[in-house]
Amino acid sequence: MLALSLPERGFVMRNRIELDPKHSRAIVEEIGERLRAFLKEEPELPESLRTQIDRLRELEEQSPSIIPAAEPWDKRRR
């Protein structure tokens, strides 16, 4: 289905194809699967990097804030 938006004519569909519900659902599911694959969460970090990040968080909790009223950054993310 090809759709165009022309200011003088509004929304126009050219070459409209009627699909039965079975095929329409299959297309929607395929698009959904591809989007999920494309937008999936980032892969798990390597253990060495995860350890360093955890250590940085520990050190951050122990150090005084340069902005006394600010909450720790990792608590905002949760």
PDB file of N, H, CA, C and O in Angstrom:
ATOM      1  N   MET A   1       0.849  -1.150   0.000  1.00  0.00           N
ATOM      2  CA  MET A   1       0.000   0.000   0.000  1.00  0.00           C
ATOM      3  C   MET A   1       0.908   1.231   0.000  1.00  0.00           C
ATOM      4  O   MET A   1       1.775   1.348   0.866  1.00  0.00           O
ATOM      5  N   LEU A   2       0.735   2.108  -0.910  1.00  0.00           N
ATOM      6  H   LEU A   2       0.031   2.012  -1.613  1.00  0.00           H
ATOM      7  CA  LEU A   2       1.512   3.327  -1.023  1.00  0.00           C
ATOM      8  C   LEU A   2       0.619   4.484  -0.639  1.00  0.00           C
ATOM      9  O   LEU A   2      -0.477   4.632  -1.180  1.00  0.00           O
ATOM     10  N   ALA A   3       1.078   5.312   0.295  1.00  0.00           N
ATOM     11  H   ALA A   3       1.968   5.192   0.735  1.00  0.00           H
ATOM     12  CA  ALA A   3       0.274   6.441   0.743  1.00  0.00           C
ATOM     13  C   ALA A   3       1.067   7.724   0.585  1.00  0.00           C
ATOM     14  O   ALA A   3       2.270   7.759   0.845  1.00  0.00           O
ATOM     15  N   LEU A   4       0.397   8.762   0.165  1.00  0.00           N
ATOM     16  H   LEU A   4      -0.580   8.733  -0.046  1.00  0.00           H
ATOM     17  CA  LEU A   4       1.021  10.065  -0.007  1.00  0.00           C
ATOM     18  C   LEU A   4       0.186  11.105   0.714  1.00  0.00           C
ATOM     19  O   LEU A   4      -1.028  10.957   0.855  1.00  0.00           O
ATOM     20  N   SER A   5       0.842  12.151   1.167  1.00  0.00           N
ATOM     21  H   SER A   5       1.828  12.272   1.052  1.00  0.00           H
ATOM     22  CA  SER A   5       0.124  13.276   1.754  1.00  0.00           C
ATOM     23  C   SER A   5       0.344  14.481   0.859  1.00  0.00           C
ATOM     24  O   SER A   5       1.451  15.015   0.785  1.00  0.00           O
ATOM     25  N   LEU A   6      -0.693  14.902   0.191  1.00  0.00           N
ATOM     26  H   LEU A   6      -1.592  14.469   0.251  1.00  0.00           H
ATOM     27  CA  LEU A   6      -0.625  16.069  -0.682  1.00  0.00           C
ATOM     28  C   LEU A   6      -1.405  17.200  -0.034  1.00  0.00           C
ATOM     29  O   LEU A   6      -2.581  17.027   0.285  1.00  0.00           O
ATOM     30  N   PRO A   7      -0.775  18.362   0.170  1.00  0.00           N
ATOM     31  CA  PRO A   7      -1.462  19.463   0.865  1.00  0.00           C
ATOM     32  C   PRO A   7      -2.810  19.828   0.257  1.00  0.00           C
ATOM     33  O   PRO A   7      -3.764  20.091   0.989  1.00  0.00           O
ATOM     34  N   GLU A   8      -2.902  19.846  -1.048  1.00  0.00           N
ATOM     35  H   GLU A   8      -2.127  19.632  -1.642  1.00  0.00           H
ATOM     36  CA  GLU A   8      -4.152  20.266  -1.677  1.00  0.00           C
ATOM     37  C   GLU A   8      -5.216  19.174  -1.697  1.00  0.00           C
ATOM     38  O   GLU A   8      -6.395  19.472  -1.884  1.00  0.00           O
ATOM     39  N   ARG A   9      -4.820  17.901  -1.505  1.00  0.00           N
ATOM     40  H   ARG A   9      -3.862  17.658  -1.353  1.00  0.00           H
ATOM     41  CA  ARG A   9      -5.793  16.809  -1.597  1.00  0.00           C
ATOM     42  C   ARG A   9      -5.920  16.003  -0.319  1.00  0.00           C
ATOM     43  O   ARG A   9      -6.763  15.110  -0.241  1.00  0.00           O
ATOM     44  N   GLY A  10      -5.095  16.297   0.697  1.00  0.00           N
ATOM     45  H   GLY A  10      -4.409  17.022   0.633  1.00  0.00           H
ATOM     46  CA  GLY A  10      -5.140  15.529   1.933  1.00  0.00           C
ATOM     47  C   GLY A  10      -4.387  14.214   1.781  1.00  0.00           C
ATOM     48  O   GLY A  10      -3.406  14.134   1.041  1.00  0.00           O
ATOM     49  N   PHE A  11      -4.845  13.197   2.475  1.00  0.00           N
ATOM     50  H   PHE A  11      -5.641  13.262   3.075  1.00  0.00           H
ATOM     51  CA  PHE A  11      -4.188  11.887   2.472  1.00  0.00           C
ATOM     52  C   PHE A  11      -4.705  11.059   1.303  1.00  0.00           C
ATOM     53  O   PHE A  11      -5.908  10.824   1.192  1.00  0.00           O
ATOM     54  N   VAL A  12      -3.805  10.618   0.434  1.00  0.00           N
ATOM     55  H   VAL A  12      -2.828  10.809   0.524  1.00  0.00           H
ATOM     56  CA  VAL A  12      -4.195   9.887  -0.772  1.00  0.00           C
ATOM     57  C   VAL A  12      -3.509   8.519  -0.779  1.00  0.00           C
ATOM     58  O   VAL A  12      -2.306   8.422  -0.539  1.00  0.00           O
ATOM     59  N   MET A  13      -4.281   7.465  -1.055  1.00  0.00           N
ATOM     60  H   MET A  13      -5.258   7.543  -1.249  1.00  0.00           H
ATOM     61  CA  MET A  13      -3.707   6.128  -1.184  1.00  0.00           C
ATOM     62  C   MET A  13      -3.708   5.734  -2.650  1.00  0.00           C
ATOM     63  O   MET A  13      -4.721   5.822  -3.345  1.00  0.00           O
ATOM     64  N   ARG A  14      -2.550   5.302  -3.090  1.00  0.00           N
ATOM     65  H   ARG A  14      -1.727   5.230  -2.526  1.00  0.00           H
ATOM     66  CA  ARG A  14      -2.456   4.814  -4.461  1.00  0.00           C
ATOM     67  C   ARG A  14      -2.132   3.331  -4.412  1.00  0.00           C
ATOM     68  O   ARG A  14      -1.426   2.876  -3.512  1.00  0.00           O
ATOM     69  N   ASN A  15      -2.634   2.592  -5.356  1.00  0.00           N
ATOM     70  H   ASN A  15      -3.207   2.961  -6.087  1.00  0.00           H
ATOM     71  CA  ASN A  15      -2.377   1.145  -5.428  1.00  0.00           C
ATOM     72  C   ASN A  15      -2.823   0.426  -4.163  1.00  0.00           C
ATOM     73  O   ASN A  15      -2.109  -0.436  -3.652  1.00  0.00           O
ATOM     74  N   ARG A  16      -3.983   0.772  -3.663  1.00  0.00           N
ATOM     75  H   ARG A  16      -4.564   1.473  -4.078  1.00  0.00           H
ATOM     76  CA  ARG A  16      -4.497   0.142  -2.453  1.00  0.00           C
ATOM     77  C   ARG A  16      -4.755  -1.342  -2.702  1.00  0.00           C
ATOM     78  O   ARG A  16      -5.333  -1.718  -3.721  1.00  0.00           O
ATOM     79  N   ILE A  17      -4.321  -2.175  -1.764  1.00  0.00           N
ATOM     80  H   ILE A  17      -3.851  -1.869  -0.936  1.00  0.00           H
ATOM     81  CA  ILE A  17      -4.499  -3.621  -1.854  1.00  0.00           C
ATOM     82  C   ILE A  17      -5.308  -4.070  -0.646  1.00  0.00           C
ATOM     83  O   ILE A  17      -4.946  -3.773   0.492  1.00  0.00           O
ATOM     84  N   GLU A  18      -6.383  -4.772  -0.888  1.00  0.00           N
ATOM     85  H   GLU A  18      -6.677  -5.012  -1.813  1.00  0.00           H
ATOM     86  CA  GLU A  18      -7.195  -5.306   0.200  1.00  0.00           C
ATOM     87  C   GLU A  18      -6.598  -6.629   0.648  1.00  0.00           C
ATOM     88  O   GLU A  18      -6.359  -7.517  -0.170  1.00  0.00           O
ATOM     89  N   LEU A  19      -6.359  -6.760   1.941  1.00  0.00           N
ATOM     90  H   LEU A  19      -6.553  -6.039   2.606  1.00  0.00           H
ATOM     91  CA  LEU A  19      -5.798  -7.989   2.511  1.00  0.00           C
ATOM     92  C   LEU A  19      -6.827  -8.626   3.432  1.00  0.00           C
ATOM     93  O   LEU A  19      -7.555  -7.931   4.141  1.00  0.00           O
ATOM     94  N   ASP A  20      -6.880  -9.936   3.416  1.00  0.00           N
ATOM     95  H   ASP A  20      -6.288 -10.501   2.840  1.00  0.00           H
ATOM     96  CA  ASP A  20      -7.771 -10.611   4.349  1.00  0.00           C
ATOM     97  C   ASP A  20      -7.146 -10.549   5.740  1.00  0.00           C
ATOM     98  O   ASP A  20      -5.940 -10.336   5.862  1.00  0.00           O
ATOM     99  N   PRO A  21      -7.944 -10.731   6.785  1.00  0.00           N
ATOM    100  CA  PRO A  21      -7.439 -10.604   8.156  1.00  0.00           C
ATOM    101  C   PRO A  21      -6.251 -11.523   8.472  1.00  0.00           C
ATOM    102  O   PRO A  21      -5.359 -11.141   9.230  1.00  0.00           O
ATOM    103  N   LYS A  22      -6.236 -12.725   7.898  1.00  0.00           N
ATOM    104  H   LYS A  22      -6.961 -13.035   7.283  1.00  0.00           H
ATOM    105  CA  LYS A  22      -5.149 -13.675   8.166  1.00  0.00           C
ATOM    106  C   LYS A  22      -3.809 -13.120   7.672  1.00  0.00           C
ATOM    107  O   LYS A  22      -2.818 -13.151   8.401  1.00  0.00           O
ATOM    108  N   HIS A  23      -3.780 -12.612   6.436  1.00  0.00           N
ATOM    109  H   HIS A  23      -4.586 -12.587   5.844  1.00  0.00           H
ATOM    110  CA  HIS A  23      -2.544 -12.072   5.887  1.00  0.00           C
ATOM    111  C   HIS A  23      -2.164 -10.749   6.553  1.00  0.00           C
ATOM    112  O   HIS A  23      -0.985 -10.473   6.780  1.00  0.00           O
ATOM    113  N   SER A  24      -3.164  -9.946   6.859  1.00  0.00           N
ATOM    114  H   SER A  24      -4.121 -10.170   6.675  1.00  0.00           H
ATOM    115  CA  SER A  24      -2.904  -8.686   7.541  1.00  0.00           C
ATOM    116  C   SER A  24      -2.235  -8.945   8.889  1.00  0.00           C
ATOM    117  O   SER A  24      -1.262  -8.275   9.234  1.00  0.00           O
ATOM    118  N   ARG A  25      -2.749  -9.916   9.659  1.00  0.00           N
ATOM    119  H   ARG A  25      -3.539 -10.461   9.379  1.00  0.00           H
ATOM    120  CA  ARG A  25      -2.191 -10.272  10.960  1.00  0.00           C
ATOM    121  C   ARG A  25      -0.762 -10.792  10.799  1.00  0.00           C
ATOM    122  O   ARG A  25       0.107 -10.456  11.604  1.00  0.00           O
ATOM    123  N   ALA A  26      -0.509 -11.594   9.788  1.00  0.00           N
ATOM    124  H   ALA A  26      -1.214 -11.868   9.134  1.00  0.00           H
ATOM    125  CA  ALA A  26       0.839 -12.130   9.556  1.00  0.00           C
ATOM    126  C   ALA A  26       1.836 -11.006   9.266  1.00  0.00           C
ATOM    127  O   ALA A  26       2.970 -11.029   9.744  1.00  0.00           O
ATOM    128  N   ILE A  27       1.402 -10.038   8.487  1.00  0.00           N
ATOM    129  H   ILE A  27       0.480 -10.019   8.099  1.00  0.00           H
ATOM    130  CA  ILE A  27       2.282  -8.895   8.166  1.00  0.00           C
ATOM    131  C   ILE A  27       2.565  -8.086   9.433  1.00  0.00           C
ATOM    132  O   ILE A  27       3.709  -7.709   9.687  1.00  0.00           O
ATOM    133  N   VAL A  28       1.540  -7.824  10.217  1.00  0.00           N
ATOM    134  H   VAL A  28       0.611  -8.131  10.011  1.00  0.00           H
ATOM    135  CA  VAL A  28       1.708  -7.061  11.457  1.00  0.00           C
ATOM    136  C   VAL A  28       2.667  -7.793  12.402  1.00  0.00           C
ATOM    137  O   VAL A  28       3.542  -7.168  13.001  1.00  0.00           O
ATOM    138  N   GLU A  29       2.508  -9.106  12.536  1.00  0.00           N
ATOM    139  H   GLU A  29       1.798  -9.614  12.049  1.00  0.00           H
ATOM    140  CA  GLU A  29       3.387  -9.879  13.412  1.00  0.00           C
ATOM    141  C   GLU A  29       4.831  -9.860  12.916  1.00  0.00           C
ATOM    142  O   GLU A  29       5.757  -9.752  13.720  1.00  0.00           O
ATOM    143  N   GLU A  30       5.029  -9.962  11.621  1.00  0.00           N
ATOM    144  H   GLU A  30       4.277 -10.050  10.968  1.00  0.00           H
ATOM    145  CA  GLU A  30       6.382  -9.919  11.062  1.00  0.00           C
ATOM    146  C   GLU A  30       7.033  -8.564  11.307  1.00  0.00           C
ATOM    147  O   GLU A  30       8.205  -8.493  11.678  1.00  0.00           O
ATOM    148  N   ILE A  31       6.277  -7.493  11.103  1.00  0.00           N
ATOM    149  H   ILE A  31       5.325  -7.551  10.802  1.00  0.00           H
ATOM    150  CA  ILE A  31       6.810  -6.150  11.378  1.00  0.00           C
ATOM    151  C   ILE A  31       7.173  -6.039  12.857  1.00  0.00           C
ATOM    152  O   ILE A  31       8.227  -5.501  13.199  1.00  0.00           O
ATOM    153  N   GLY A  32       6.309  -6.543  13.730  1.00  0.00           N
ATOM    154  H   GLY A  32       5.453  -6.980  13.452  1.00  0.00           H
ATOM    155  CA  GLY A  32       6.577  -6.511  15.168  1.00  0.00           C
ATOM    156  C   GLY A  32       7.839  -7.275  15.533  1.00  0.00           C
ATOM    157  O   GLY A  32       8.645  -6.792  16.328  1.00  0.00           O
ATOM    158  N   GLU A  33       8.022  -8.461  14.963  1.00  0.00           N
ATOM    159  H   GLU A  33       7.367  -8.854  14.317  1.00  0.00           H
ATOM    160  CA  GLU A  33       9.225  -9.254  15.238  1.00  0.00           C
ATOM    161  C   GLU A  33      10.483  -8.526  14.782  1.00  0.00           C
ATOM    162  O   GLU A  33      11.489  -8.503  15.491  1.00  0.00           O
ATOM    163  N   ARG A  34      10.418  -7.938  13.609  1.00  0.00           N
ATOM    164  H   ARG A  34       9.601  -7.956  13.034  1.00  0.00           H
ATOM    165  CA  ARG A  34      11.596  -7.211  13.103  1.00  0.00           C
ATOM    166  C   ARG A  34      11.902  -5.982  13.954  1.00  0.00           C
ATOM    167  O   ARG A  34      13.067  -5.685  14.218  1.00  0.00           O
ATOM    168  N   LEU A  35      10.861  -5.266  14.385  1.00  0.00           N
ATOM    169  H   LEU A  35       9.914  -5.508  14.170  1.00  0.00           H
ATOM    170  CA  LEU A  35      11.081  -4.115  15.251  1.00  0.00           C
ATOM    171  C   LEU A  35      11.679  -4.534  16.591  1.00  0.00           C
ATOM    172  O   LEU A  35      12.598  -3.888  17.094  1.00  0.00           O
ATOM    173  N   ARG A  36      11.152  -5.624  17.171  1.00  0.00           N
ATOM    174  H   ARG A  36      10.405  -6.149  16.762  1.00  0.00           H
ATOM    175  CA  ARG A  36      11.701  -6.104  18.434  1.00  0.00           C
ATOM    176  C   ARG A  36      13.171  -6.481  18.282  1.00  0.00           C
ATOM    177  O   ARG A  36      13.979  -6.179  19.160  1.00  0.00           O
ATOM    178  N   ALA A  37      13.523  -7.133  17.185  1.00  0.00           N
ATOM    179  H   ALA A  37      12.867  -7.378  16.472  1.00  0.00           H
ATOM    180  CA  ALA A  37      14.920  -7.508  16.951  1.00  0.00           C
ATOM    181  C   ALA A  37      15.789  -6.274  16.775  1.00  0.00           C
ATOM    182  O   ALA A  37      16.914  -6.229  17.273  1.00  0.00           O
ATOM    183  N   PHE A  38      15.277  -5.278  16.072  1.00  0.00           N
ATOM    184  H   PHE A  38      14.363  -5.315  15.668  1.00  0.00           H
ATOM    185  CA  PHE A  38      16.036  -4.060  15.812  1.00  0.00           C
ATOM    186  C   PHE A  38      16.184  -3.213  17.074  1.00  0.00           C
ATOM    187  O   PHE A  38      17.234  -2.614  17.306  1.00  0.00           O
ATOM    188  N   LEU A  39      15.133  -3.165  17.885  1.00  0.00           N
ATOM    189  H   LEU A  39      14.280  -3.652  17.697  1.00  0.00           H
ATOM    190  CA  LEU A  39      15.113  -2.301  19.058  1.00  0.00           C
ATOM    191  C   LEU A  39      15.414  -3.035  20.357  1.00  0.00           C
ATOM    192  O   LEU A  39      15.214  -2.480  21.437  1.00  0.00           O
ATOM    193  N   LYS A  40      15.891  -4.269  20.271  1.00  0.00           N
ATOM    194  H   LYS A  40      16.054  -4.720  19.393  1.00  0.00           H
ATOM    195  CA  LYS A  40      16.123  -5.051  21.490  1.00  0.00           C
ATOM    196  C   LYS A  40      17.119  -4.349  22.405  1.00  0.00           C
ATOM    197  O   LYS A  40      17.914  -3.509  21.983  1.00  0.00           O
ATOM    198  N   GLU A  41      17.039  -4.727  23.670  1.00  0.00           N
ATOM    199  H   GLU A  41      16.393  -5.409  24.013  1.00  0.00           H
ATOM    200  CA  GLU A  41      17.930  -4.129  24.651  1.00  0.00           C
ATOM    201  C   GLU A  41      19.371  -4.456  24.312  1.00  0.00           C
ATOM    202  O   GLU A  41      19.670  -5.440  23.637  1.00  0.00           O
ATOM    203  N   GLU A  42      20.243  -3.608  24.798  1.00  0.00           N
ATOM    204  H   GLU A  42      20.000  -2.809  25.347  1.00  0.00           H
ATOM    205  CA  GLU A  42      21.657  -3.824  24.550  1.00  0.00           C
ATOM    206  C   GLU A  42      22.087  -5.156  25.154  1.00  0.00           C
ATOM    207  O   GLU A  42      21.544  -5.577  26.175  1.00  0.00           O
ATOM    208  N   PRO A  43      23.052  -5.818  24.535  1.00  0.00           N
ATOM    209  CA  PRO A  43      23.508  -7.103  25.071  1.00  0.00           C
ATOM    210  C   PRO A  43      24.142  -6.937  26.444  1.00  0.00           C
ATOM    211  O   PRO A  43      24.585  -5.850  26.814  1.00  0.00           O
ATOM    212  N   GLU A  44      24.177  -8.009  27.174  1.00  0.00           N
ATOM    213  H   GLU A  44      23.817  -8.893  26.874  1.00  0.00           H
ATOM    214  CA  GLU A  44      24.770  -8.017  28.511  1.00  0.00           C
ATOM    215  C   GLU A  44      26.237  -7.609  28.438  1.00  0.00           C
ATOM    216  O   GLU A  44      26.963  -8.016  27.531  1.00  0.00           O
ATOM    217  N   LEU A  45      26.660  -6.801  29.402  1.00  0.00           N
ATOM    218  H   LEU A  45      26.070  -6.469  30.138  1.00  0.00           H
ATOM    219  CA  LEU A  45      28.048  -6.335  29.426  1.00  0.00           C
ATOM    220  C   LEU A  45      28.985  -7.469  29.846  1.00  0.00           C
ATOM    221  O   LEU A  45      28.582  -8.363  30.590  1.00  0.00           O
ATOM    222  N   PRO A  46      30.223  -7.436  29.375  1.00  0.00           N
ATOM    223  CA  PRO A  46      31.210  -8.421  29.833  1.00  0.00           C
ATOM    224  C   PRO A  46      31.395  -8.300  31.349  1.00  0.00           C
ATOM    225  O   PRO A  46      31.260  -7.212  31.908  1.00  0.00           O
ATOM    226  N   GLU A  47      31.699  -9.397  31.997  1.00  0.00           N
ATOM    227  H   GLU A  47      31.810 -10.281  31.543  1.00  0.00           H
ATOM    228  CA  GLU A  47      31.806  -9.432  33.452  1.00  0.00           C
ATOM    229  C   GLU A  47      32.835  -8.432  33.979  1.00  0.00           C
ATOM    230  O   GLU A  47      32.603  -7.801  35.011  1.00  0.00           O
ATOM    231  N   SER A  48      33.960  -8.278  33.292  1.00  0.00           N
ATOM    232  H   SER A  48      34.148  -8.791  32.454  1.00  0.00           H
ATOM    233  CA  SER A  48      34.997  -7.348  33.762  1.00  0.00           C
ATOM    234  C   SER A  48      34.480  -5.908  33.764  1.00  0.00           C
ATOM    235  O   SER A  48      34.767  -5.145  34.686  1.00  0.00           O
ATOM    236  N   LEU A  49      33.729  -5.544  32.744  1.00  0.00           N
ATOM    237  H   LEU A  49      33.496  -6.164  31.995  1.00  0.00           H
ATOM    238  CA  LEU A  49      33.172  -4.192  32.674  1.00  0.00           C
ATOM    239  C   LEU A  49      32.083  -4.011  33.723  1.00  0.00           C
ATOM    240  O   LEU A  49      32.011  -2.964  34.365  1.00  0.00           O
ATOM    241  N   ARG A  50      31.242  -5.013  33.903  1.00  0.00           N
ATOM    242  H   ARG A  50      31.301  -5.864  33.381  1.00  0.00           H
ATOM    243  CA  ARG A  50      30.186  -4.963  34.919  1.00  0.00           C
ATOM    244  C   ARG A  50      30.810  -4.765  36.304  1.00  0.00           C
ATOM    245  O   ARG A  50      30.297  -3.985  37.107  1.00  0.00           O
ATOM    246  N   THR A  51      31.917  -5.469  36.589  1.00  0.00           N
ATOM    247  H   THR A  51      32.333  -6.102  35.937  1.00  0.00           H
ATOM    248  CA  THR A  51      32.606  -5.345  37.878  1.00  0.00           C
ATOM    249  C   THR A  51      33.123  -3.927  38.083  1.00  0.00           C
ATOM    250  O   THR A  51      33.003  -3.373  39.176  1.00  0.00           O
ATOM    251  N   GLN A  52      33.692  -3.340  37.044  1.00  0.00           N
ATOM    252  H   GLN A  52      33.790  -3.789  36.156  1.00  0.00           H
ATOM    253  CA  GLN A  52      34.207  -1.977  37.151  1.00  0.00           C
ATOM    254  C   GLN A  52      33.085  -0.967  37.383  1.00  0.00           C
ATOM    255  O   GLN A  52      33.246  -0.029  38.164  1.00  0.00           O
ATOM    256  N   ILE A  53      31.967  -1.152  36.719  1.00  0.00           N
ATOM    257  H   ILE A  53      31.836  -1.914  36.085  1.00  0.00           H
ATOM    258  CA  ILE A  53      30.824  -0.252  36.908  1.00  0.00           C
ATOM    259  C   ILE A  53      30.286  -0.378  38.331  1.00  0.00           C
ATOM    260  O   ILE A  53      29.971   0.625  38.971  1.00  0.00           O
ATOM    261  N   ASP A  54      30.180  -1.613  38.825  1.00  0.00           N
ATOM    262  H   ASP A  54      30.435  -2.428  38.306  1.00  0.00           H
ATOM    263  CA  ASP A  54      29.710  -1.818  40.193  1.00  0.00           C
ATOM    264  C   ASP A  54      30.656  -1.164  41.199  1.00  0.00           C
ATOM    265  O   ASP A  54      30.210  -0.553  42.170  1.00  0.00           O
ATOM    266  N   ARG A  55      31.949  -1.293  40.966  1.00  0.00           N
ATOM    267  H   ARG A  55      32.311  -1.790  40.177  1.00  0.00           H
ATOM    268  CA  ARG A  55      32.943  -0.676  41.854  1.00  0.00           C
ATOM    269  C   ARG A  55      32.817   0.852  41.814  1.00  0.00           C
ATOM    270  O   ARG A  55      32.918   1.504  42.852  1.00  0.00           O
ATOM    271  N   LEU A  56      32.604   1.411  40.657  1.00  0.00           N
ATOM    272  H   LEU A  56      32.522   0.881  39.813  1.00  0.00           H
ATOM    273  CA  LEU A  56      32.421   2.858  40.521  1.00  0.00           C
ATOM    274  C   LEU A  56      31.187   3.320  41.305  1.00  0.00           C
ATOM    275  O   LEU A  56      31.217   4.371  41.947  1.00  0.00           O
ATOM    276  N   ARG A  57      30.120   2.550  41.255  1.00  0.00           N
ATOM    277  H   ARG A  57      30.095   1.697  40.734  1.00  0.00           H
ATOM    278  CA  ARG A  57      28.911   2.892  42.015  1.00  0.00           C
ATOM    279  C   ARG A  57      29.172   2.861  43.513  1.00  0.00           C
ATOM    280  O   ARG A  57      28.698   3.721  44.254  1.00  0.00           O
ATOM    281  N   GLU A  58      29.939   1.851  43.956  1.00  0.00           N
ATOM    282  H   GLU A  58      30.324   1.151  43.354  1.00  0.00           H
ATOM    283  CA  GLU A  58      30.286   1.768  45.377  1.00  0.00           C
ATOM    284  C   GLU A  58      31.082   2.998  45.805  1.00  0.00           C
ATOM    285  O   GLU A  58      30.795   3.594  46.844  1.00  0.00           O
ATOM    286  N   LEU A  59      32.073   3.375  45.014  1.00  0.00           N
ATOM    287  H   LEU A  59      32.306   2.891  44.171  1.00  0.00           H
ATOM    288  CA  LEU A  59      32.894   4.531  45.336  1.00  0.00           C
ATOM    289  C   LEU A  59      32.069   5.812  45.324  1.00  0.00           C
ATOM    290  O   LEU A  59      32.285   6.703  46.145  1.00  0.00           O
ATOM    291  N   GLU A  60      31.138   5.900  44.404  1.00  0.00           N
ATOM    292  H   GLU A  60      30.963   5.176  43.736  1.00  0.00           H
ATOM    293  CA  GLU A  60      30.279   7.084  44.321  1.00  0.00           C
ATOM    294  C   GLU A  60      29.438   7.225  45.583  1.00  0.00           C
ATOM    295  O   GLU A  60      29.251   8.333  46.084  1.00  0.00           O
ATOM    296  N   GLU A  61      28.931   6.112  46.097  1.00  0.00           N
ATOM    297  H   GLU A  61      29.082   5.211  45.690  1.00  0.00           H
ATOM    298  CA  GLU A  61      28.108   6.151  47.307  1.00  0.00           C
ATOM    299  C   GLU A  61      28.916   6.596  48.519  1.00  0.00           C
ATOM    300  O   GLU A  61      28.380   7.217  49.437  1.00  0.00           O
ATOM    301  N   GLN A  62      30.208   6.275  48.518  1.00  0.00           N
ATOM    302  H   GLN A  62      30.643   5.771  47.773  1.00  0.00           H
ATOM    303  CA  GLN A  62      31.063   6.624  49.654  1.00  0.00           C
ATOM    304  C   GLN A  62      31.541   8.071  49.616  1.00  0.00           C
ATOM    305  O   GLN A  62      31.894   8.629  50.655  1.00  0.00           O
ATOM    306  N   SER A  63      31.558   8.674  48.461  1.00  0.00           N
ATOM    307  H   SER A  63      31.271   8.221  47.617  1.00  0.00           H
ATOM    308  CA  SER A  63      32.098  10.026  48.341  1.00  0.00           C
ATOM    309  C   SER A  63      30.996  11.067  48.530  1.00  0.00           C
ATOM    310  O   SER A  63      29.837  10.824  48.194  1.00  0.00           O
ATOM    311  N   PRO A  64      31.371  12.236  49.073  1.00  0.00           N
ATOM    312  CA  PRO A  64      30.366  13.298  49.251  1.00  0.00           C
ATOM    313  C   PRO A  64      29.958  13.877  47.894  1.00  0.00           C
ATOM    314  O   PRO A  64      30.744  13.909  46.947  1.00  0.00           O
ATOM    315  N   SER A  65      28.743  14.319  47.834  1.00  0.00           N
ATOM    316  H   SER A  65      28.105  14.293  48.603  1.00  0.00           H
ATOM    317  CA  SER A  65      28.221  14.906  46.602  1.00  0.00           C
ATOM    318  C   SER A  65      28.723  16.337  46.437  1.00  0.00           C
ATOM    319  O   SER A  65      28.846  17.074  47.415  1.00  0.00           O
ATOM    320  N   ILE A  66      29.011  16.723  45.206  1.00  0.00           N
ATOM    321  H   ILE A  66      28.911  16.125  44.411  1.00  0.00           H
ATOM    322  CA  ILE A  66      29.380  18.115  44.957  1.00  0.00           C
ATOM    323  C   ILE A  66      28.118  18.976  44.857  1.00  0.00           C
ATOM    324  O   ILE A  66      28.190  20.204  44.884  1.00  0.00           O
ATOM    325  N   ILE A  67      26.969  18.317  44.743  1.00  0.00           N
ATOM    326  H   ILE A  67      26.911  17.319  44.721  1.00  0.00           H
ATOM    327  CA  ILE A  67      25.671  18.988  44.752  1.00  0.00           C
ATOM    328  C   ILE A  67      24.871  18.352  45.882  1.00  0.00           C
ATOM    329  O   ILE A  67      24.229  17.324  45.671  1.00  0.00           O
ATOM    330  N   PRO A  68      24.895  18.934  47.063  1.00  0.00           N
ATOM    331  CA  PRO A  68      24.290  18.296  48.240  1.00  0.00           C
ATOM    332  C   PRO A  68      22.832  17.871  48.072  1.00  0.00           C
ATOM    333  O   PRO A  68      22.427  16.864  48.653  1.00  0.00           O
ATOM    334  N   ALA A  69      22.036  18.600  47.303  1.00  0.00           N
ATOM    335  H   ALA A  69      22.366  19.418  46.831  1.00  0.00           H
ATOM    336  CA  ALA A  69      20.616  18.276  47.174  1.00  0.00           C
ATOM    337  C   ALA A  69      20.345  17.200  46.123  1.00  0.00           C
ATOM    338  O   ALA A  69      19.210  16.738  46.006  1.00  0.00           O
ATOM    339  N   ALA A  70      21.347  16.795  45.363  1.00  0.00           N
ATOM    340  H   ALA A  70      22.269  17.170  45.458  1.00  0.00           H
ATOM    341  CA  ALA A  70      21.132  15.837  44.280  1.00  0.00           C
ATOM    342  C   ALA A  70      21.093  14.414  44.825  1.00  0.00           C
ATOM    343  O   ALA A  70      21.813  14.066  45.761  1.00  0.00           O
ATOM    344  N   GLU A  71      20.233  13.602  44.214  1.00  0.00           N
ATOM    345  H   GLU A  71      19.648  13.885  43.454  1.00  0.00           H
ATOM    346  CA  GLU A  71      20.197  12.191  44.591  1.00  0.00           C
ATOM    347  C   GLU A  71      21.191  11.429  43.721  1.00  0.00           C
ATOM    348  O   GLU A  71      21.513  11.882  42.622  1.00  0.00           O
ATOM    349  N   PRO A  72      21.684  10.281  44.188  1.00  0.00           N
ATOM    350  CA  PRO A  72      22.641   9.494  43.397  1.00  0.00           C
ATOM    351  C   PRO A  72      22.070   9.119  42.033  1.00  0.00           C
ATOM    352  O   PRO A  72      20.881   8.818  41.928  1.00  0.00           O
ATOM    353  N   TRP A  73      22.886   9.132  40.999  1.00  0.00           N
ATOM    354  H   TRP A  73      23.851   9.377  41.085  1.00  0.00           H
ATOM    355  CA  TRP A  73      22.414   8.914  39.620  1.00  0.00           C
ATOM    356  C   TRP A  73      21.831   7.532  39.402  1.00  0.00           C
ATOM    357  O   TRP A  73      20.893   7.386  38.618  1.00  0.00           O
ATOM    358  N   ASP A  74      22.355   6.507  40.072  1.00  0.00           N
ATOM    359  H   ASP A  74      23.117   6.625  40.709  1.00  0.00           H
ATOM    360  CA  ASP A  74      21.833   5.157  39.810  1.00  0.00           C
ATOM    361  C   ASP A  74      20.456   4.956  40.442  1.00  0.00           C
ATOM    362  O   ASP A  74      19.716   4.082  39.991  1.00  0.00           O
ATOM    363  N   LYS A  75      20.089   5.711  41.445  1.00  0.00           N
ATOM    364  H   LYS A  75      20.691   6.421  41.810  1.00  0.00           H
ATOM    365  CA  LYS A  75      18.760   5.580  42.052  1.00  0.00           C
ATOM    366  C   LYS A  75      17.690   6.191  41.155  1.00  0.00           C
ATOM    367  O   LYS A  75      16.542   5.746  41.167  1.00  0.00           O
ATOM    368  N   ARG A  76      18.061   7.211  40.374  1.00  0.00           N
ATOM    369  H   ARG A  76      18.994   7.572  40.365  1.00  0.00           H
ATOM    370  CA  ARG A  76      17.108   7.813  39.439  1.00  0.00           C
ATOM    371  C   ARG A  76      16.796   6.866  38.297  1.00  0.00           C
ATOM    372  O   ARG A  76      15.689   6.903  37.758  1.00  0.00           O
ATOM    373  N   ARG A  77      17.735   6.023  37.914  1.00  0.00           N
ATOM    374  H   ARG A  77      18.634   5.994  38.351  1.00  0.00           H
ATOM    375  CA  ARG A  77      17.552   5.133  36.772  1.00  0.00           C
ATOM    376  C   ARG A  77      16.646   3.956  37.100  1.00  0.00           C
ATOM    377  O   ARG A  77      16.105   3.335  36.185  1.00  0.00           O
ATOM    378  N   ARG A  78      16.465   3.633  38.351  1.00  0.00           N
ATOM    379  H   ARG A  78      16.904   4.137  39.095  1.00  0.00           H
ATOM    380  CA  ARG A  78      15.681   2.449  38.736  1.00  0.00           C
ATOM    381  C   ARG A  78      14.264   2.741  38.871  1.00  0.00           C
ATOM    382  O   ARG A  78      13.477   1.850  39.189  1.00  0.00           O
TER     383      ARG A  78
END
